[in-house]
Amino acid sequence: MEQSVSIAAFTSTGKDADVIPGLGNGADLAYTWSEVFAYQYEKDQNAYKLTAKYNINPNLYLGTSYLDENGAGYNRAYTAIKSGYNFAGKLKGLNIVAAYEMGSKDAKDDELRIRLNYEF
């Protein structure tokens, strides 16, 4: 089992139009998408993200990330703390993820988001 993961990512868009990253916006979550708030990918935007995740055991992980988005007339930053648990036994396929994200610079909101997912 992998104990920890660290990721550094950078994205840049052109000046012509916004970009749709993929069906359901799930095509590039490892890149520069925030846990809650990010407005990816607006035209003329540069963004970078640093992520670290630690697997406490095979079912439980804890992570943190920092994202900075710099575009036409704004600079937003987000710091997130995220944890997830994958159930075993009869509940295998069920997982819960909690993410708390704090905005800074031009992004002033904080939010806690809890997701309950089931994989078939």
C-alpha positions in Angstrom: 0.0 0.0 0.0 1.2 3.5 -0.9 1.6 5.5 2.3 1.8 9.0 0.9 1.3 10.9 -2.3 2.6 14.4 -3.2 1.5 16.2 -6.3 2.5 19.5 -7.9 0.5 20.7 -10.9 0.2 23.7 -13.2 -2.4 24.7 -15.8 -2.6 27.6 -18.1 -5.4 28.7 -20.5 -5.4 31.0 -23.5 -6.9 34.4 -23.8 -9.7 33.4 -26.2 -12.3 31.4 -24.3 -13.0 29.3 -21.1 -12.1 25.6 -21.3 -14.3 22.6 -20.3 -11.9 20.0 -18.8 -14.0 16.9 -19.5 -17.4 15.3 -19.1 -18.6 16.0 -15.6 -15.5 18.0 -14.8 -13.9 14.8 -13.5 -11.3 14.4 -16.2 -8.5 16.2 -14.4 -9.1 16.4 -10.7 -5.5 15.5 -10.0 -4.5 18.8 -11.6 -5.6 22.2 -10.4 -9.1 21.8 -9.3 -10.0 22.8 -5.8 -12.0 20.6 -3.4 -15.0 22.9 -3.3 -14.8 26.4 -5.0 -12.4 26.6 -8.0 -13.6 28.2 -11.2 -11.6 26.1 -13.7 -10.7 26.9 -16.4 -11.5 30.5 -17.1 -9.8 32.2 -20.1 -6.4 33.8 -19.5 -5.9 31.9 -16.2 -2.8 30.3 -14.7 -3.2 28.0 -11.7 -0.9 25.8 -9.6 -1.7 23.3 -6.9 0.3 21.5 -4.3 -1.2 18.4 -2.7 -0.1 15.9 0.0 -2.0 12.8 1.0 -1.2 10.2 3.7 -2.9 6.8 3.9 -3.3 6.1 7.6 -4.5 2.5 6.8 -5.9 0.8 3.7 -9.4 2.4 4.3 -8.6 5.8 5.8 -6.6 8.8 4.4 -5.9 12.4 5.3 -4.7 15.1 2.9 -4.2 18.8 2.4 -3.8 21.0 -0.7 -3.1 24.6 -1.7 -4.4 26.1 -4.9 -3.6 29.5 -6.4 -5.6 30.8 -9.5 -4.4 34.0 -11.2 -6.5 35.3 -14.0 -7.8 38.5 -15.6 -8.5 40.8 -12.7 -8.4 38.3 -9.9 -6.1 36.1 -7.8 -7.9 33.4 -5.7 -6.3 30.9 -3.3 -7.7 27.9 -1.5 -6.3 25.8 1.3 -8.1 22.5 1.9 -8.0 19.7 4.5 -9.6 16.5 3.2 -10.2 13.0 4.7 -11.9 9.9 3.4 -12.9 6.5 4.6 -13.6 3.4 2.4 -16.0 0.9 4.1 -15.2 -2.8 4.1 -17.2 -6.0 4.5 -20.9 -5.8 3.6 -20.5 -2.0 3.0 -17.7 -2.4 0.5 -18.1 0.1 -2.3 -19.4 2.8 0.1 -17.1 5.7 1.0 -17.3 9.0 2.7 -15.2 12.1 2.1 -15.1 15.3 4.1 -13.3 18.4 2.8 -13.0 21.8 4.5 -11.7 24.5 2.2 -10.7 28.1 3.2 -10.5 30.8 0.6 -8.0 33.7 0.6 -6.9 36.6 -1.6 -10.0 37.3 -3.8 -11.7 34.1 -2.6 -13.2 34.9 0.8 -15.5 31.9 1.5 -14.9 28.9 3.7 -17.0 25.7 3.3 -17.3 22.2 4.6 -18.4 19.6 2.1 -19.3 16.0 2.9 -19.8 13.4 0.1 -21.2 9.9 0.5 -20.5 7.8 -2.5 -21.3 4.2 -3.6 -19.3 2.5 -6.3 -21.1 -0.4 -8.1 
